[in-house]
Amino acid sequence: MATVLHLKPLFRAPATPPAESLAQRRVRLGSRAAVWLFTGLFALAAALLVTAIGVMLFYKGELVRIGPDNCYIGEAPANTVAFGALPLVHRLVYVLVGIVRATPILIMFWSLRSLFRGYARGEVFSAEAARRFGRVGGWLCAYALSPLLCHLALSATGYEIDRNWAHMASLQAFVLGLLVFVIGQVMQVGREIEEDREAFV
């Protein structure tokens, strides 16, 4: 009776990854460029916020003024007041308003950076990519709502000076953010259906 031995090979060639298509290469390279773009935008927005906080707290000149219609740098209407002439408590309130209104922008840029970093790694249709996509929409909606929320808080406390808070751009940003958020939810549902199908097979 013959005995058959099955010996494992001493060397196994590594599996060859599938060749990258032209479309995948474009997505990867474009996503890398987008990562740098949103990293730069995040750094710029953070620097602007820090600069604005410094000006609101420490600048005492006449070049930065605030009135019922807007904030101004340089020439301003007669119904404005120098920001540095406001009491410290009033300036601190507007520092808080600046932080509240800038935070959604900062987080949105960081979320977009994370989204495109995932795309650059090939995570295009993953569950985490769908969640990141939805978070971008959520923070865009928060950015659109922040002027209204700050207006309500300032008017209730009596600290409001600039009453020009309603802008069409905020409405457009809210609608766009809502669409992005819903698309992110649809992507998550689609991924869950695909995972259920794979598990069934």
Secondary structure, 3 states (H helix, E strand, C coil): CCCCCCCCCCCCCCCCCCCCCHHHHHHHHHHHHHHHHHHHHHHHHHHHHHHHHHHHHHCCCCCEEECCCCEEECCCCCCCEEHHHCCHHHHHHHHHHHHHHHHHHHHHHHHHHHHHHHHHCCCCCCHHHHHHHHHHHHHHHHHHHHHHHHHHHHHHHCCCCCCCCCCHHHHHHHHHHHHHHHHHHHHHHHHHHHHHHHHHC
